[in-house]
Amino acid sequence: MSKSKKMRKLIKAAKSGRPYAMYRLGICYELGRERPQDMNEAAQWIAEAAQLGYAPAVEWIKDYSFDDSAAVQAEA
């Protein structure tokens, strides 16, 4: 199966609400694999998977979330 056909199937599965596919599509956007690199799009897809309880997506959200006050302190 060609990469583009696999990507079409992944997109279709993500749009149909499959958490694993949502997460994988988000990772593709994060890394710029088969999709243009776009962290906003990545976060959107992965957040949807996390809302459905997909554990790797929940962990990704935890890893990429941070406390704004800590960031401000780090800059000072």
ZIGI-V566228 format. One record per residue. N is the residue number from 1. PHI is phi in whole degrees, 0 to 359 (* if undefined). Layout:
n=N phi=PHI
n=N phi=PHI
This chain:
n=1 phi=*
n=2 phi=288
n=3 phi=300
n=4 phi=293
n=5 phi=291
n=6 phi=297
n=7 phi=294
n=8 phi=299
n=9 phi=295
n=10 phi=296
n=11 phi=298
n=12 phi=298
n=13 phi=294
n=14 phi=296
n=15 phi=293
n=16 phi=275
n=17 phi=99
n=18 phi=276
n=19 phi=302
n=20 phi=301
n=21 phi=293
n=22 phi=301
n=23 phi=297
n=24 phi=298
n=25 phi=296
n=26 phi=301
n=27 phi=295
n=28 phi=301
n=29 phi=293
n=30 phi=300
n=31 phi=267
n=32 phi=74
n=33 phi=261
n=34 phi=66
n=35 phi=220
n=36 phi=294
n=37 phi=296
n=38 phi=203
n=39 phi=293
n=40 phi=295
n=41 phi=295
n=42 phi=302
n=43 phi=297
n=44 phi=297
n=45 phi=295
n=46 phi=291
n=47 phi=297
n=48 phi=297
n=49 phi=296
n=50 phi=296
n=51 phi=297
n=52 phi=271
n=53 phi=88
n=54 phi=287
n=55 phi=305
n=56 phi=299
n=57 phi=290
n=58 phi=299
n=59 phi=296
n=60 phi=299
n=61 phi=299
n=62 phi=299
n=63 phi=294
n=64 phi=263
n=65 phi=269
n=66 phi=212
n=67 phi=277
n=68 phi=301
n=69 phi=293
n=70 phi=293
n=71 phi=294
n=72 phi=295
n=73 phi=296
n=74 phi=295
n=75 phi=284
n=76 phi=286
